[in-house]
Amino acid sequence: MQKVIKVDNKVTVFLNNGNFVEGTVTDEEFNKIVNSQSDDEALKILFPEYRKEVESRNQVLSTIEKLRQSKLLRMYDNTIYWDNVSSLSIPIELAEAIVDAELEHNDLKISTYRNFWTLMSLNPDERCRKNLFWFLKRYGMTISRCGFFVGYRNVDKTEEENVFTDHHSHTFKIRIGEMVTMDRDKCDTVQENTCSTGLHIGGRGWLKKNYYGNTGLACLINPADVVAVPPYDNYGKLRTCAYLPMDIIQYDENYDVIPLDVEDGFDCSYVTKVIYEGTMGTEEDSTYKIHIPELPGTTVESIQDKLLEIAKECIVNRKL
């Protein structure tokens, strides 16, 4: 950077390559430009969008460098795959978490992410597959070792003991340990629609006490059942077509969720029951079904085997 000229709140910056750029700045930003050590540093101050673009590019380059060290993931044509789990591409946020777990030699995290992506790959909505891990990370939601995640919602008490209902319609009978389901075809799958048709689950860092209900519940959700993940940084509620209420939760003095104080966020027996019933049950004896879509390069039988392996892991871990 060769010279900086400021008139009122407009600034002209002459760069070392002979070009110049102009923009509008505050006095504080002007002082930062004057004290900047390079053209690139000055451009980042003058043009926030340029700064974001550079940061995004650097993040991608950092991830690519990490991926070169991965023994689990493969990158092809700027797309990331976990071949031993699914033929579908992995979102970059999840890929970074997997590589970090590899570098830390954290087998528990690797197993957790493998189970999560196994189930996530059964979700027919590409945008859900892309956005869910980002959403869970953004709102402090736990992914259990079985691959399900823990979410929160409020419900209303009813006159019937240990039975709750939804605040909006008062039509659902909600009991701890029993799946709550809704026809996926009747749910609104438009990601940008925030409060719409479907079963609502809130993030730990977003849900508040008495928001659409007088009782808080911790719930388990299969990633395959998520129907919409609003892609906004300030809206921590998603929609699903099924969830499993696990326990009543409490709120602190600020009306914030007190997370469920259980190892891995749940009792594994719940997951074992859900996966076994969902995979092996019939329409007559099970209200919940895990729908297995056609995926390139795999078979229904191989996916069923993977799901049953997850259930068996839960049984082993429960006995330890």
N, C-alpha and C positions, 0 to 999 in steps of 0.2 A: 504494500500500500504506500503510495507516494504522497498524496495530499488529501485533506478533508476540508470541505467548505460547507458552512452552515449558514442559512439565511432563514430567520424565524425558526420554524420546526422542520424545514426542508434541508436535506443534506445531500451533498455530492461527494462521492468517494472515487478518487482516481486510483486505479489498480496498477500493479507492477507490470502487467502485460500491455499497458497503454490504453485499455478501455476504462470507462467510468460507469458508475451506477448511481441512481438517485432514489431517494425515498423519504418518508416522513418518520421522524424519531422524537422521542422525549429527550430532555436534557440528560437524564441518566443513561439512556442508550447512546447518545452522542459521545459522552465521556468514555463509555466502554469501547466505542469504535476508535476513538483517538488513541486509546491505550492498547488496542488489539495488536497482536504480534504478526499477523499474516492477513492476506486477502481473504482467505477462507474463514477466518475468525470474524472478520468484519462483515462478510456476507451473511453469516449465520445470525448476527445481531440485527442486521438491516432487514433480512427476509426470513421470518420464522418458518415459512413453508420450506425454504431451502434447508434450514437446519434440520427439520423433521425428515426431509428426504435423505440427507446425509446420514443421520442417525439410523434410519431404516436400512439404508444400504450397508452401513457398518455392522448392523445386527445380523443381516443376512450373511455377510462375509464371515463374521465370527461363527455363526451356526455352521456354515459350510466347512470351516476349518475344524470345528468340533466333530462334524459328521465323518470326516476322514479318519477319525480315531475310533469310530463306532464299529463294533463287531456284530451289531444287531440290525442296524438300519442301512438302507441303500439309497443312493441318490441317482436318479436318472432323468435327464432333460428337465432339471430344476424342480423335480418332484421327488418326495421322500416316501419310501416304502419300508414296512416291516414284514418281510416276505414270509417269515414263519408264522405270522398271525393272520394277515389278510392281504389281498391283492389291491386294496384301496389305498389311496395316498393319505399320508398323515399330515395334519396341520403342523405348522412350524413350531408353535408353542409347545405342543406335546413332544415333538422330536427333540427340542432343546432339553426338556425335562428328562427324557429317556437317556440322552447322552450324558447329562449331568449325573444321573444315577449310575451309569456305567463307570464314569470317571471316579465316582465315590465308592465303587464296588458295593453298592447298596442293593442286594438281591431282593429285599422286601419291596422296595420301590419299583424295581424292574418287573417283578411279578405282578404288582398292583397295576402298573401301566399296561402290561400285556393283557391282563384280564379286562381292564377298562376298554382297550382298543378291540378286543375280541367281541365284546358286547356292542360297542359303538359301531362296529362294522355291520351290524345287523340293522342299523337304523337306515331306512330308505331315503331319508332326506339329506342331501349333500351338504346343505348349509348348517344343519344341526351337527353333522360330523365335523365340520370345519370350526364352528364357533363354541361348542360346548366346553371344551377344556379351557379355553380362554375365559369363559364365563365363570366356571368353577374357581379358577385361580383368582379372578377379579374380586369375587365376593366371598372368599375364604371358606369354601365348601370342601369338606373332606371326601376323598375317594377312598373307599374301603378296599382292603386287599382282594376282595372278590371281584372288584370292578364296578360295583354299584356305587352311587354317591349319596351322601347325606344332605338332604334339603329340609327346609322348614316352612310351615304354613300355620295359619290360625284357623280354628273351627269354633263352632258354637256348641255348648252343652245342650243336651235334650233332657226331657223328663225321664227318659229311660236310662237306667244306670249303665255307666261305661259305654254309652253310645253318644257320638257326636254327629254334627251335620255341618254342611258348608253354609257359610253366612249368606252367600248370594241367592241361592235358590231354596235352601232347606229341603232338598230332595234326596241327598245322599245319606246313607247310614254308614258312619265311619267308626270302626272299632280298632283298637290296638291289635296288631298282629294279623289283620285281615286285609287283603289287597282291595284297593279302591280303583275301579277301572271305568273307562269311557271308550266308546267306539272311536278308534283313531280317525275314521272317515268323517266324524262329526266335529272334530277339533279344527280350529283355524291354524293352518300351517304357514300363514304369511308371517315371516320373521319380524317384519317392521311393525306389525300390529301388536301393541303392548298389552292392553287388558282386553282379552277376547276369549272365544270359546275354547275350553280345555280345562284340565286340572292344573291349578296354579301352585307353583313351588317357589319359595323365596330364598334368596341367599342369606347366609348368616350375617353378613355385613350390611344388609339392606332392610330385612323385615323388622317391623317394630311391634311392640305390644298393642293389642286391641285393633290391629289393622285387619279389618274384615274377619272378626272373630274374637271371642273372649278367652280362648284356650289355645296355647301353642303346642304344636306337635313336631317331633323330629321324624322324618320319613326317609325311607330308602327308595331310590329310583334307579331303574335299569336304564342306562344310556340309550338303549335301543328304543325305549318308549317315549323319549323326548320328541315333541312335535314342533316346537318353536323356541328359538333362543334370540330374543330381541338384541340386535347388535349395537346397543347403546351403552355408554360408559357410566350412565347414571340411572339405569333401570334394572334392578336386580331380581326380576321375577320372570321365570320361564313357564312354558306350558308342556304338560306331558299327558299321556293317555292312561297312565297307571302309576300308582305309588303305594308303598307299604308303610302305614303308620307304625312307629316303633315304640315311642314313649312320649309322655307329656313333658314339655320343657318349661323352664322359668325364664323370666326377664330380669335384667338388673335395674338399678335406679334410673338409668337413662333410657329405659324401655328397649334396650338392645338384647338380642338373643344370648342366653348363656348356653354355650355349646354342650351337646350331650357328652357327659363325662364317662365314656366307655371306650376301652381300647379298640382302635380301628373304627370307632363311631357306631358300632352296632353289635348285635349278637349274631354270630355266624349261623345259628340254627335257622334264623329267618331266611337267609339267602339260600341255604341248602333246600329249604322247603319250596321257595319260589322257583329255583332253577329246576329241581326235580319235577315239580308239578307242571311247570311251564313247558318243560321239554318232553316229559313222558306221559303227562296226563291226557285224557280225552276230553272232548267237548262236554261229555256227560258228568265227569267227575272233577273238573277243574274250571274255575271261572277265569283263570288267568292263563294266557298262552304266549309263549315266546315265539314270535313269527320269524321264520328263517327265510329270507329272500334268496333269490338266485344270485350268486356272486361268481364272477368269472374266475376260473381256475380252482374251484372248490366244489364240494358236494354237501348236500344236507347232512349226510351221515357224518362227515368229518367235522362239521360245525357242532352237531349234537355231541360228538365225542369231546370237543373242546369245552362245551358247556358243562358236561358231566365231570370233566377234570377239575373245573373251578369248584363245583359242588363238593367233590371228594377232598380237595384242598381245605375247604371250610371244615369238613368233618375232622380231618387230621389236626388242623390248627386248634379246633375247639377242645380236642383231647389233650393237647400239649399243656 
